[in-house]
Amino acid sequence: MVAALPGNIRLKLDQTLAQWRQWACDPPLAGVPKLVATLGAGLSNFSILVEADSRFVVRIDGIDPVVHKLNRHGEWRSLEAAHGAGLAPAPRYFNPALGSLVCDYLTPDGEQPLNIPDIAQLLRGIHQLPARHHRLDLAERLLSYEKRLIHRNPASRALLEDYRLPVAEALSAAGQTRQPQVLCHHDLLRANRLYSGGRLFALDWEYSAMGSAWYELAVVAAGDELTPAETDTLLRAYLGSAASESQLRLVMQYTCVYRYLELLWYLAQDHPGLDDRKLEFKRELLDKNLRELDA
C-alpha cells in the first residue's frame, strides 16, 4: 500500500517516474512504473517501491543534501562501483535536481541473521573499491553539526557540551596513527544491510566517501551495539588475525567519535528521532566509552 506522501515529495516522485525512458535498464522499460508500496519515510529520505517489468526502489530526498554534506554524485559513483563488485543493487537513474535515485529492488530473504564474518567480508569488499575524490573529514563534520545544533536547539547543544573536548581529543589522537584512506560506506548498520538470494548487500550509500577503515569498523560495532566478544569477532574476521592493542585503541577512539556524531545528528534534525529515554541511553554509552578510553 502506498502511504500518503507530502505534496512536494509526491511531485518529485511523479517527475522521476515520468523519466522512465531515461532509466538505465536492459532491456529498456516498456512503460511507466506503477506504485506498489511506501517502504519507509525516514528522517532523511522517502523510499517507494515501484514496478514495471521488474521492481525498483525510488528514493526521494527529504532533506537538503548540501546542508548535511552529502555528495549525491559521489554516492552514484560509489553505487556503480559497488554494484559492479556484487556488493550493492544496480543503480538505474539519478537526478540531483529532483533529489531522486532509483535502484533495483532486492527481495529480502526470509531470515536476516547477524552473521559477523559476512559483515567483515562485505567491509573488505567495500574497502577494495576504487578510490574517490570525496573524503570524509570527521572534524569538519562534527563542527558542522555542532553549529547546526546551536542554531536550531541551543538547549540540546548544552547537553552535549561536556563531550566536545574529550571527543575532539580522541579524534586528534586517532589521527596521529598512519591510516590508509579507503572507500567506506560510513553507515553500514543493520538497517542498511540486506540478505537477498543468500548474499549480503550494502544499501543506502549516501555517506560513502574516502575514510578510515577503523572508523568504519567502529561505526558497525557501536551502531549495531555489538558485544565486546562480537566486536572481537568482527575485527578478527576483517583482519584475518587478532587485533593489536594499538588497533583496539583506534576502534575505541573512533567509537567515541561516532557516538558523539550520532547524538549530534539526531538532535540537529528538524524532527529528532530520539525520545528522552533513548537519548539518555546513548549518552550513557558515550560516557562509558570515554571512561574506557581513559582507563
Phi, psi and omega per residue, in radians:
M1 nan 2.385 3.138
V2 -1.604 1.924 3.117
A3 -1.237 2.737 3.120
A4 -1.077 2.377 3.135
L5 -1.952 2.616 3.032
P6 -0.948 2.584 -3.040
G7 -0.942 -0.768 -3.108
N8 -1.201 -0.586 3.118
I9 -1.217 -0.746 3.130
R10 -1.109 -0.662 3.117
L11 -1.094 -0.785 3.135
K12 -1.161 -0.627 3.072
L13 -1.089 -0.844 -3.137
D14 -1.065 -0.692 3.133
Q15 -1.175 -0.634 3.095
T16 -1.149 -0.770 3.120
L17 -1.121 -0.589 3.138
A18 -1.158 -0.305 3.124
Q19 -1.633 0.375 -3.018
W20 -0.997 -0.493 3.124
R21 -1.183 -0.346 -3.135
Q22 -1.577 -0.120 -3.140
W23 -1.194 2.396 -3.067
A24 -1.442 1.289 -3.116
C25 -1.977 2.491 3.120
D26 -2.331 1.888 0.097
P27 -1.287 2.834 3.123
P28 -1.050 2.662 3.105
L29 -1.117 2.595 -3.125
A30 -1.550 -0.282 -3.107
G31 -2.964 3.094 -3.098
V32 -1.155 2.336 3.107
P33 -1.128 2.601 3.132
K34 -1.807 2.581 3.108
L35 -1.234 2.415 3.109
V36 -2.006 -0.928 -3.083
A37 -2.862 2.715 2.961
T38 -1.531 2.108 -3.093
L39 -1.463 -0.445 3.139
G40 2.966 2.605 3.036
A41 -2.155 1.600 -3.104
G42 -1.422 -2.963 3.121
L43 -1.259 -0.396 -3.065
S44 -1.875 -0.700 -2.949
N45 -2.438 2.910 3.006
F46 -2.011 2.333 3.139
S47 -2.113 2.244 -3.064
I48 -2.233 2.292 3.087
L49 -1.492 2.237 3.110
V50 -2.251 2.850 -3.058
E51 -2.471 2.330 2.965
A52 -2.250 -1.952 3.034
D53 -1.295 -0.441 3.024
S54 -2.502 -3.034 -3.055
R55 -1.827 2.563 -3.120
F56 -2.408 2.753 3.008
V57 -1.917 2.174 3.059
V58 -1.787 2.134 3.086
R59 -1.872 2.258 3.102
I60 -2.024 2.274 3.126
D61 -1.042 2.310 3.011
G62 -1.824 -0.060 3.120
I63 -2.301 2.983 3.066
D64 -1.495 1.960 -3.109
P65 -1.017 -0.585 -3.106
V66 -1.122 -0.757 3.139
V67 -1.056 -0.641 -3.086
H68 -1.680 0.240 3.048
K69 1.042 0.644 3.120
L70 -1.677 2.322 -3.135
N71 -1.835 1.689 -3.063
R72 -1.192 -0.596 3.087
H73 -1.155 -0.708 3.093
G74 -1.125 -0.665 3.094
E75 -1.059 -0.773 -3.139
W76 -1.055 -0.777 -3.141
R77 -1.152 -0.671 3.090
S78 -1.113 -0.746 3.121
L79 -1.071 -0.765 3.129
E80 -1.033 -0.805 -3.131
A81 -1.167 -0.732 -3.120
A82 -1.149 -0.700 3.089
H83 -1.123 -0.719 3.114
G84 -1.047 -0.495 3.120
A85 -1.619 0.061 3.119
G86 1.333 0.456 -3.064
L87 -1.895 -0.178 -3.021
A88 -2.629 2.790 3.069
P89 -1.150 2.759 -3.121
A90 -1.258 2.225 3.024
P91 -1.391 2.378 -3.040
R92 -2.022 -0.490 -3.063
Y93 -2.771 2.531 -3.079
F94 -2.561 2.167 3.134
N95 -2.416 1.645 -3.102
P96 -1.109 -0.469 3.117
A97 -1.142 -0.599 3.095
L98 -1.587 -0.216 -3.051
G99 1.196 0.647 -3.065
S100 -2.118 2.588 3.089
L101 -2.469 2.361 3.115
V102 -2.096 2.252 3.082
C103 -2.301 2.794 3.014
D104 -1.029 2.541 3.026
Y105 -1.519 2.202 3.073
L106 -1.702 2.114 3.128
T107 -1.221 2.113 -3.107
P108 -1.170 2.472 2.972
D109 -1.176 2.777 -3.131
G110 -1.113 -0.532 3.115
E111 -2.004 2.411 3.112
Q112 -2.178 1.316 -3.034
P113 -1.281 2.802 2.981
L114 -1.610 1.558 -3.111
N115 -1.828 1.739 -2.997
I116 -1.121 -0.728 3.062
P117 -1.026 -0.629 3.084
D118 -1.128 -0.688 3.114
I119 -1.107 -0.755 3.127
A120 -1.079 -0.719 3.113
Q121 -1.123 -0.708 3.097
L122 -1.093 -0.754 3.115
L123 -1.077 -0.771 3.121
R124 -1.059 -0.703 3.109
G125 -1.107 -0.746 3.121
I126 -1.084 -0.756 -3.060
H127 -1.266 -0.145 3.078
Q128 -1.723 0.007 3.119
L129 -1.217 2.760 -3.114
P130 -1.010 2.543 3.140
A131 -1.143 2.652 3.094
R132 -2.147 2.818 3.136
H133 -1.248 -0.668 -3.046
H134 -1.194 2.302 -3.081
R135 -2.232 2.435 3.066
L136 -1.440 2.083 3.040
D137 -1.796 1.782 -3.037
L138 -1.122 -0.678 3.130
A139 -1.093 -0.739 3.125
E140 -1.176 -0.667 3.137
R141 -1.143 -0.738 3.094
L142 -1.066 -0.814 -3.119
L143 -1.082 -0.688 -3.139
S144 -1.064 -0.802 -3.132
Y145 -1.275 -0.557 3.065
E146 -1.091 -0.785 3.121
K147 -1.120 -0.719 3.137
R148 -1.116 -0.685 -3.129
L149 -1.210 -0.692 3.088
I150 -1.036 -0.707 -3.117
H151 -1.241 -0.713 -3.001
R152 -1.632 -0.571 -3.020
N153 -2.635 1.284 -3.088
P154 -0.991 -0.604 -3.128
A155 -1.112 -0.743 3.121
S156 -1.190 -0.628 3.103
R157 -1.059 -0.659 3.130
A158 -1.100 -0.562 3.128
L159 -1.111 -0.464 -3.069
L160 -1.813 0.010 -3.027
E161 -1.008 -0.684 -3.087
D162 -1.168 -0.260 -3.112
Y163 -1.608 -0.296 -2.981
R164 -1.039 -0.886 -3.082
L165 -1.201 -0.880 3.137
P166 -1.069 -0.597 3.099
V167 -1.214 -0.716 3.092
A168 -1.060 -0.668 3.109
E169 -1.172 -0.693 3.106
A170 -1.110 -0.736 3.134
L171 -1.154 -0.730 3.124
S172 -1.099 -0.736 3.132
A173 -1.123 -0.724 3.112
A174 -1.101 -0.626 -3.119
G175 -1.216 -0.269 3.107
Q176 -1.314 -0.301 3.130
T177 -1.527 2.278 -3.130
R178 -1.171 2.138 -3.103
Q179 -2.380 2.176 3.064
P180 -1.160 2.504 3.098
Q181 -1.521 2.237 3.122
V182 -2.247 2.823 3.059
L183 -1.230 2.205 -3.124
C184 -2.115 2.672 3.062
H185 -1.380 -0.737 3.067
H186 1.256 0.057 3.085
D187 -2.666 0.688 -3.015
L188 -1.463 0.951 3.092
L189 -1.420 2.999 -3.058
R190 -0.996 -0.633 -3.138
A191 -1.146 -0.337 -3.115
N192 -1.891 0.299 3.035
R193 -2.110 2.513 -3.079
L194 -2.568 2.255 2.959
Y195 -1.510 2.205 3.081
S196 -2.484 2.190 -3.097
G197 1.093 0.514 3.115
G198 1.400 0.053 -3.138
R199 -2.033 2.624 -3.138
L200 -1.675 2.211 -3.133
F201 -2.054 2.720 3.055
A202 -1.806 2.250 3.131
L203 -1.916 2.956 2.981
D204 0.916 1.389 -3.052
W205 -1.660 0.395 -2.994
E206 -1.167 -0.368 3.113
Y207 -1.734 0.129 -3.088
S208 -1.100 2.404 -3.132
A209 -3.021 2.932 3.034
M210 -1.191 2.452 -3.121
G211 -3.003 -2.899 -3.105
S212 -1.594 2.281 3.063
A213 -1.079 -0.515 -3.128
W214 -1.231 -0.635 3.042
Y215 -1.150 -0.737 3.112
E216 -1.021 -0.769 3.112
L217 -1.102 -0.698 3.111
A218 -1.130 -0.658 3.115
V219 -1.060 -0.803 -3.134
V220 -1.142 -0.817 -3.094
A221 -1.127 -0.777 -3.111
A222 -1.353 -0.773 -3.086
G223 -1.130 -0.596 3.100
D224 -1.622 0.051 3.114
E225 0.908 0.872 3.089
L226 -1.199 2.564 3.054
T227 -1.250 2.873 3.072
P228 -0.972 -0.682 3.125
A229 -1.153 -0.707 3.122
E230 -1.185 -0.652 3.092
T231 -1.121 -0.716 3.089
D232 -1.073 -0.715 3.104
T233 -1.104 -0.726 3.120
L234 -1.067 -0.843 -3.115
L235 -1.131 -0.740 -3.140
R236 -1.113 -0.736 -3.139
A237 -1.185 -0.636 -3.139
Y238 -1.246 -0.774 -3.048
L239 -1.455 -0.456 -3.029
G240 1.469 0.091 3.109
S241 -2.834 3.018 3.127
A242 -1.172 2.499 3.111
A243 -1.237 2.518 3.080
S244 -1.351 2.961 3.119
E245 -1.080 -0.710 3.139
S246 -1.172 -0.628 3.100
Q247 -1.195 -0.709 3.090
L248 -1.088 -0.668 3.139
R249 -1.189 -0.651 3.070
L250 -1.021 -0.781 3.131
V251 -1.107 -0.697 3.114
M252 -1.109 -0.764 3.134
Q253 -1.081 -0.804 -3.135
Y254 -1.233 -0.460 3.059
T255 -1.098 -0.739 3.104
C256 -1.107 -0.731 3.123
V257 -1.082 -0.804 -3.114
Y258 -1.105 -0.773 -3.098
R259 -1.113 -0.658 3.104
Y260 -1.198 -0.771 3.117
L261 -1.083 -0.687 3.120
E262 -1.074 -0.778 3.109
L263 -1.091 -0.781 3.105
L264 -1.032 -0.763 -3.093
W265 -1.066 -0.848 -3.131
Y266 -1.088 -0.804 -3.045
L267 -1.276 -0.374 -3.118
A268 -1.516 -0.065 3.131
Q269 -1.290 2.750 3.073
D270 -1.104 -0.589 3.117
H271 -2.269 1.518 -3.077
P272 -0.895 2.386 -3.087
G273 -1.636 0.219 3.132
L274 -2.075 2.270 2.993
D275 -1.434 3.059 -3.050
D276 -1.054 -0.646 -3.111
R277 -1.161 -0.792 -3.141
K278 -1.193 -0.635 3.103
L279 -1.078 -0.800 -3.141
E280 -1.122 -0.679 3.115
F281 -1.063 -0.764 -3.130
K282 -1.240 -0.580 3.053
R283 -1.135 -0.707 3.118
E284 -1.105 -0.665 3.096
L285 -1.125 -0.724 3.106
L286 -1.130 -0.752 3.070
D287 -0.976 -0.822 -3.114
K288 -1.078 -0.782 -3.127
N289 -1.156 -0.666 3.102
L290 -1.162 -0.670 3.080
R291 -1.114 -0.746 3.132
E292 -1.109 -0.609 3.140
L293 -1.186 -0.580 -3.124
D294 -1.473 -0.235 -3.047
A295 -1.173 nan nan
